[in-house]
């Protein structure tokens, strides 16, 4: 059966919308994520023998007309559309257009938004047939297999028999005769080693040069080595809406095998991104993985998401194994606020992490948030003051964005702090991030402005500019990355 995996166009006239970023938007740095979860689902479908294709409209700057033209040419029977909260109305409208274009197709939506609000999402348009709830990989496998059998005996079948078929598939919300049904909860995937390498899908269906992460070398590739998380952060969307909290890991050997495959089959790739919510959840696995890379003489730069509790000893092993960058969520410089958001770290740990990484020779992309539970104007200045004590390679100051399905979304709604009228308000007219909550002593607009102010204070200080100049001189390869990111980012540093 033909299956289309679609990352649909959204605000194409303003730039490339990064739908699978943790906070989807047109990034100020030009970052564009791979359609990671769409591609993992595609890998399962291809493994099952289906004929697939991936259309990533943002990556290729396809507008709606071009996207529909490609879909019409492929003629899929099953369509899987990636979604996000800011683009959900657009995504539902595109689902409608595809159904009108191909009336016999079965249209599904995947992503954190439909997983959190399946009934509401199906209610957006009668031409959306189903939504995936939780991990879509094996739900898609079951759906595709049963639809293939159903359509092969299409003569004489009825909507009733289709409803009966769909009702047996865990992890699905579907429509039948204008009613919406939700099936049993699907169990989380226990053995992640059994999943195909997503890099093989990238090579076959996507162009790595279309994707960009501002803090890594170019071109890069993004893979996952775990699902769930060891922490319980109240804002984090994927563990609360898709993967659950239970931390499940690929084996160190399996990850190293994919690294080896990438280096042999995709020689143009200069860096590998481990996009797990927390790659360092098991430091024993991290060290084992590093030792295997060293043993197999696999030398390629890589980066990962880490926590501030990462030990210096582990950092040293990571550096030996060609790790170049750690991405860490400091989130706050205030212990009470860190406790409020269940971060399980302290301001002292944040500073020590930054210092240890620098000592180990690792770059750091640090992240502070504004608008957390308990934040005030005073605590935001604490964040900036702590950041200015650090010399992380890049620093992100970001408004808290609460997404449906998270603890913070429910808290903000209960406390009357939400400022958006509908989901389109999650981004600006040109697709950039914006705050969607207020603080007791600051409006959502003031939170966004503070992030811009903090960014300027961090990047435009003489000490940082001198550091970057020295970096470009001593490491000429960094010049390409810095220049590519700065071309877009610089306009956001200069006050209007």
N, C-alpha and C positions, 0 to 999 in steps of 0.2 A: 504494500500500500504506500502511496505517496504521502509524505508528511512534511509540511513546511514549518520551520522554526523561524519566527519573525520577531526581530527587534524593530518596532515600528517607528516611523518618523515622528518627530515632535519639535516644534519651534525651529525647523531647519533653517529658516531665514536668519536666525541669530547665532547659530553655531551647532556643535555636536552634543546632543543630550546624552549624558552618561547615566543610563538607566539602572545599571547594576552596581553603581557606587552605593555605599551605605547611606549616603544622603544624595539622592539622584538630582542632577542639575546640569546645566552647562557650566563647567568649572572655570573659575577665574584663571587657573593655571594651564588650562587646555587639556587637563587629564580626561582621557576617555577609556573606561574599563572595557575589557572583553565582555561579551554576553556569556558570562561564566556558567550560570545555572542553566540557561537555555542550551548551552553546548554540552553540559553533562547529560541532560535529558536526550539531546540529539545523539550522543554517543551510544546510549542504551538502545535507542530506536534503530540505529544503523546495525548494531550488534545483533538485533533480532531479525535482520534481513529486510527491513523496510527501505524504500527509496526515499532519501531525505535531501533537503537543502536548507541552508541558513541564509536568510536575507537580513543583514544588519544595516538598516537604513541610515542611522546616525553616523556610523563609521564611514560609509561611502557617500554621505551627503545626498541620499536619495530623497526626493520629495514624495508626496503622496501619489502623484500621477505615475512616477517611475516605479514606485513600490508596487502599485496595483498592476502595472504592466508586467512586471516580473512574476507576480503571483498568477496572473492569468496564463502566462506562458507555461508555468510549471504544473498548473491544474492539480493542486493537492486535494486529497480526500479528508485529511485531518490537518488542522491548523493550530499551532501552539504559539500564542502571542505573549511576549514578555510585557510586563506592566510595572508601573510605579505609582506611588500616591500622587505626586504632582501631575502626572500625565494620564491619570486613570480615565478621565472623560474622553480625552483624545483617543486612548487605546480602545475604549468601548465603541466609539464612533467608527474607528477603522475596522473593528470586528464586524460591525454592521455592513460596511461597504464591501468587505470580502464575501460575506454571506450573500449579498445581493449580486455580486459578481459571479460567485460559484454557489448556487443555491443548494447543491448536493453535498457541500462540505460540512464538516463537523468542527465548530469553532470553540476553542478553549483558551482560557487565560491562566497565566501562572505569575507568581511573584508574591511579595510580602503583603500587598494590599488585598488581593482576592483571598489569600490564605487567611487573613485576619477578619475580613468582612465578606464572606462568600455570598450570602443572601443579598446584601446590599449591592455587591458588584454585579451579580446576575440580573438584578433589578434595573441596572442602568440601560440595558438594551435586550429586547426579546430575541435577538439573533445571536446572543452568546449562549452556547449550548451547555458549557460546563466550566468549572474552575477547579484548579488543583489546590488541595489543602495540605500543608506540610511539605515534606520532601516529594518532589514530583517524579523522580527517576522511575521507580517501579510502578507508580500509579499510571504513568504514561505507558509503560511496557504492557500492563494489563489492558488499559483502554485501547491501545493500538491493536493488540492481538484480537480482542473481542469485536472491535469495530470491523476489522478485516474479515472475520468470519461472518459477521452480520451482513455486511455489504455484498459478500460473495453469494449470499442466499437472499438477496434483496427482494426478489419477486414474492409477493404474498406476505411480506413482513409488515408489521404495524408499529406505531409509536408505543403501544403497550409492551410489545416484546423488546423494544429498545430500552424502555424504562426498566424492565426486569433485568436486562443485561447490565445496565449502568449501576443498578442497585447493589450488585455483587462486588463492585470495585471499591475497596477502601481508599479513603483520602480524596473523595470527589464530592463536589456540589454540582448538581445538574438540574436542568429544567425539563419538565414533561407536562404537556397540556396546561401551560401557564402556571404550573405549580413548581416550587423549588424544593428539592430534596437534598439531604446531606447524608452521605454514607458513613459507615463505621470509620473510626480513626485508624490510620495506617501506622503500623509499627515503624520505628526508626530503623534505618539500615545499620545492621550490626557490623558487618565486615566491609569496610571501605576499600580494602585491597581488591575486591571483586569487581569494582567499577573500572571501566575502560579509561585509558589515559586521555584526558581532555585535550592534550596537546596534539594528538593525532587528528582530532576534529578541526582544531585551529588550522593545522597545516593544509588540510584537504579543502576546507570551505571558507577560510578567512585569510586576510592579508595582515600579518603582524605589523606592518608599517602604518596601518590605519589607526593603531592604538598607541596611547601615550600615557605615561605616569610621570608627573613632573619631578619626582624625587629619584627616579631610576634612570639607568642608561637606556639608550634607544637604538634599535627596537627591543622591546621586552615582551615577556609572555607571563600570563597569570594562571596559576593552578591552585588547587586546594589539597591540603593534606590532612585535614580534620574537619569535623562538624560538631556543633555545640560549643560549650565554653566552660572553663573551670570557674569563672567569675559569675556574678549575678547582676551585672550593671543594669540599672532600671531603664536606661535609654536605648540599649542596644537592640536593634530590630530583628536580626536574623535568628538568634537563639530563641527569641520570644514568639516568632511567627512562623518559622520554617523548620528549623533543625532541632528545636528543643534544647534544654540546658545540658543534657547528657553529653559528656565529652567523649567522642569516638575518634580514633586516630588510624590513619594508614600506617603500616609498618615502616620503619626507617629504610629497610631494604627496598620496599616498593617505591618509595619516593625517589631514592637514589637511582632506581631503574628508569624512572621517567626522566630524571635529569640526564641520564646517559642517552636516552632515546632522543631528547631534544638536541643535545650537543652533536649527535651524529646525523640527525635528519633535518635539523633546522639551524644550520651553521650561521645564519644571519642574526640569530637571537643573541643579544649581548648581556641580558640579565633576566633572571627568572624571579617572578614575584610569588611568594607563598601567601595567598590572600585569606588564609584562615582568620577567624576572629581573634584567635590567640594561638599562633604556632608554638609558642614556648610554654604551653600548658603543662607539658611533661618535659622537664629539662633533661631527664635521663634519655628520652627519645631524641631530643635535639643533639645531645652529645654523641649518641650512637650513630645518628644520621651523618654528623660531621666526620666521624671516624671512617664511615664507609666511603664518603666522597674522597677523603684523603687516600684511603687504601686503593680505590679504583682510579685515582688520579683524574678525577672529574673536576676540571677547573673552569668554572663559569660563575660570574657574579650573581648573587641572589639577595633578595631582601625579604623581610617578613614582618608581621604584626607581633609585637611583644608586649609584655606587662612590665611594670616598673619593679617587680620583684625578681627580675632576671639576675642571676648571680654573675659576678665578674668572671669566675672560672668558666661558665658556659659561654660568655661572650668571647673569651680567648679561643675556645674551640671553634666557635662560629667564624671568627676572623681567619683562623688557619684553614677553614674549609671554604674560603672565598666569599663569605657573607660580607656585603658592603654596607648595608643599611638596616637599621631597626626603626620601625614605626611604632610609636608608643603613645597611648592615651594618658597624658597626665591628668587632664580634665579640670583639676582645681588645685589651688595652693592652700586651700582651707580644709583642715582635717574634718570638721563637722560636715561640710558639704560632701567630701569624699565618702563619709559614712552614710550620708543621706542617699547617695546614688549607689551605695553598696559596691564601691570600687575595691575595697579591701587593700588599699594602699594608704600612704601618708605623704605629706609634702617632703619630708626628709628622704623618703624612698625615691621620690621623683628626682630630686637634685642628685642623689647618689647614683641613680641610673644614668643620668646625663654625663656625670663625671667619669663613671666607669666605662661607658661606651667610648668616650673620647680617649681614655687611657688605653683601651683595647684596640683603638684604631678604626672604630666603626662610626659611620655617619648616623645621624639621628634625625628623623622627621617627628617632631613633637607636636602634640595636639592639646590645646586648652579649649574648654567650652564656656560659653556665657549664657546664663539663664537657667543654670541647674537648680534643683530643689534647695532653697535656702540662700541662693545668690543675692547679693546686694551690690550697689555701686562700689562699696568698699572692698568686697571680696573679689570683684573683677580687677581692681587695682592690685590686689595681692597676687592674682594670676600673672599680671604683666610684670610685676616686680620680680617674681620667681623666674619667669621666662628670661628676663634681662640678666639674670645671674648665670644663665646657661649660654652655651655657644653651639646649640644644635644647628645642623646644616640648614634645615628648614623648620619653620614653626607655623603652626596653623592655629588661628583664633577663630572659633566657629560658634555660631549661635546654636543653642540646644534646639533641635528639631524633633518634635514628638510625633511618632508615627502610630497609626492604629495598630492595636495589638500589644503595645508596650505598657509597662507600669507607669511610665512618665506621661503617656497620653491620657490614661485614665485619671491620674493625679491632677494634671493640668485642667482637665475637663471638670473634675469635681471642685477644684478650687477657683474656677472661673478665670483662669489665666490664658485660655486659648483666644487668639485674636483673629484666626482665619474664618472666613464665611463659607468657603468651599475649598475643595482640594486644589483647585487651580492657584489658590493663594500661597501654596507652599513654595513657589518660585516667583521671581519678578517677571515682568512682561517679556524680558529678554532671556529668561530661563536661569538666572543666577539664584543662589541660595538667599533665603531671607528668614528672619525669625518669625515663628508663628505662635509664640507665647510672650507674655510680658512678665516682668518681675514686680514685686510690690512697690519698688521705687524707680522703675524704668519701663518705658513702653517698648514694644517689640522693635519699633524703628530705632530707638536709642540703643538697643542691644546690638543690632546690626551695625550701626555707626560706630559703636565701641570696638567691635571686631576689626573694622577698617582702621580705626585709630591705633589699636594695639599692633596691627600688622605693620603699619608705617613706623611705629616706634621701634619695633624689633629689627626690621630690615634696613632702615635708613640710618641707623646709628653708625658712626665712624668705625667703631670696633668691629662690627659685623662686615662692613664693606671692605675693610682691610683684610679680614679673614678670607673673604671670598676672592679677593684679588690674589692673595698668596696661594689659595687653592688652585686657581686657574693656571698659575705659573708652574706650580709643582706637579699638577695633575692635568695636563692638557686635554685628556679625554673628558674631563668634567665640563669643559667649555661648551661642547655640543649640547649637553643636557641643560646647562644653565641658560644658554642663549635661547633654546627652543621654548623653555618655560617662560623666560623673562619677556619675550616678545609680546605675549598676551597679558602676563601678570603685571607688568610695569604700570599699565594705565590705571590699575586699581590701587597702586601705592601713592600716586600723586593726587592730593586732595583737589576736588573740583571747586 
